[in-house]
Amino acid sequence: MSAAGPPAVDNEGARPPGEGGAERRIGWGHTVSAAGPRAVDNEGARPLGGGGAERRIGGPSVTDYDVAIAGAGLVGLSVAPALVRAGLSVALIDRADVRMPDSPPAGEGWDTRMYAISPGSAAFLESIGAWRGLPADRIAAVETMRVEGDTGALLSFSAYELGERALAWIVEERTLRAELVRVAKAAGVAIHAPYALDALTWTPDAGTLHCADGTALTARLIIGADGLRSRVREAAGIAPVTRSYGQTAVVANFNCEHPHRGRAWQWFLDDGGVLAWLPLPGRRVSMVWSAPDREARELLALPPEDLAARVASCGRRAVGALESITPSAGFPLQLQKVPTMIAHRVALVGDAAHGVHPLAGQGVNLGFGDAEALAAVLRGRGPLTDPGAPLLLERFARRRAAPVLAMQTVTDTLARLFGATSPWIRAARNFGMTVLDGLPPARRFLAHSALR
Ligand SMILES: Cc1cc2nc3c(=O)[nH]c(=O)nc-3n(C[C@H](O)[C@H](O)[C@H](O)COP(=O)(O)OP(=O)(O)OC[C@H]3O[C@@H](n4cnc5c(N)ncnc54)[C@H](O)[C@@H]3O)c2cc1C
């Protein structure tokens, strides 16, 4: 094992050479200890439902699990109960509090963050019990979608044509999060929050998450679900390649004058920006405007009425006038690729494993795909009792390589193609859209890839 972190897993064996079970602290400048994990206070760190086991190593006690997950975002929260169903004891930590907010949220307010959840992700959430309980009046179905190029080319999709109930489901972050927290707690996942991950150490047989307050969780598999700036990834020595798009996604939600009839819109703009409207329940739409950074700063500084007027006009008043119902928020956009999703006793899922442009609304869907694949591999582990066995991690990485690469390639190509200002490229991309629209089988193929 190098000082920079454990090596990427290979099938030759799980043991880093020459370490003989001694523990090393890796990353964030901590000292190496051969004496085992330091003393931890396990109060408040007890596994719920008898999931983990306490042990003593030369005095101090540590809580053991089969799997410890860093990061209770939507992806970490979904993989945890899926792994309990695979017969594993699971702990989950997050630096932020993990609570169930009111569900359905009290009052009339709407969350600024909305997600387009693909039918494939909805089926996965259903399989872990986190879909059916979502309040129907906080979800909208995308039944049709209209995509416009910057010189008027058109591309359209319809759920009916594809034999689907919806192209996607639009769900509030807080509503989905509340349901996932409920499911994780009911499954017996040991949730330790708010605990900020401070360091990771490995022995040949386990990894240990050390939290800033001294809590330590040891597990045979550590899952990094801790987002784009993953500390687990860094400690595992996996260096991402990151490229900024020079764009910031501005999100906000609006009441609209005319009904949207379950339609989503996307406009590729001539400055390389992408404006998307997604239907919300009632006469409301959710906006994601991926705008060049400078324009995004202007949009974020606008008073709500001016922002609503600008968004309505940029979307050609497709649903009439707009009225802001949430504050706006901005997210800088970048492509992030990692050379591997696995390392010694480590698997990465969600944004820790891949960052994509939101123009296809697929980031969290990719993450749910990771969660589903990892749970399926660990459920089918057969005689292997060790969830961190290299063979299993390799199997997970192989399953995810193609879908992740495909989504990164499609979103990145579209973002670059529509970011180019050359008149030839403009003409070609709009021509391409028109041709695609006239080829139903090609359109269906494209749409089916996004439904998974
Ligand atoms: C504007 C915008 C719109 C989008 N729309 C869509 C969409 O419609 N559909 C879609 O599929 N995707 C969409 N995405 C992508 C989606 O937001 C992400 O892919 C998704 O949120 C990633 O979830 P995650 O759980 O992997 O990571 P995160 O949501 O980043 O969660 C990481 C968690 O780890 C915790 N954490 C981090 N560091 C530490 C630490 N050191 N110690 C302890 N805890 C830690 C954090 O507190 C957090 O809870 C969109 C993205 C943007 C920017």
The ligand as an ORCA input file, in Angstrom:
! r2SCAN-3c Opt
* xyz 0 1
  C     -28.538     22.034    -11.059
  C     -28.499     20.551    -10.992
  C     -29.605     19.836    -11.349
  C     -29.574     18.449    -11.308
  N     -30.693     17.759    -11.683
  C     -30.645     16.424    -11.696
  C     -31.782     15.679    -12.133
  O     -32.812     16.224    -12.494
  N     -31.689     14.317    -12.152
  C     -30.554     13.678    -11.781
  O     -30.487     12.451    -11.873
  N     -29.467     14.366    -11.322
  C     -29.495     15.705    -11.285
  N     -28.408     16.404    -10.837
  C     -27.244     15.685    -10.293
  C     -27.451     15.363     -8.799
  O     -27.695     16.541     -8.096
  C     -26.246     14.661     -8.214
  O     -25.777     13.684     -9.084
  C     -26.620     14.003     -6.872
  O     -27.096     14.964     -5.965
  C     -25.428     13.278     -6.266
  O     -25.826     12.675     -5.066
  P     -24.741     12.016     -4.101
  O     -25.534     11.396     -2.989
  O     -23.811     11.164     -4.872
  O     -23.841     13.220     -3.586
  P     -24.232     14.474     -2.681
  O     -25.640     14.875     -2.869
  O     -23.176     15.495     -2.920
  O     -24.105     13.925     -1.180
  C     -22.849     13.743     -0.560
  C     -23.071     13.637      0.947
  O     -21.795     13.377      1.559
  C     -21.667     14.189      2.714
  N     -20.235     14.441      2.940
  C     -19.350     15.024      2.096
  N     -18.136     15.071      2.650
  C     -18.241     14.498      3.877
  C     -17.328     14.251      4.953
  N     -16.027     14.603      4.871
  N     -17.788     13.649      6.069
  C     -19.091     13.267      6.162
  N     -19.991     13.478      5.195
  C     -19.577     14.077      4.070
  C     -22.431     15.467      2.371
  O     -22.859     16.132      3.554
  C     -23.615     14.923      1.550
  O     -24.716     14.607      2.369
  C     -28.413     17.786    -10.879
  C     -27.287     18.509    -10.492
  C     -27.322     19.896    -10.563
  C     -26.103     20.673    -10.160
*
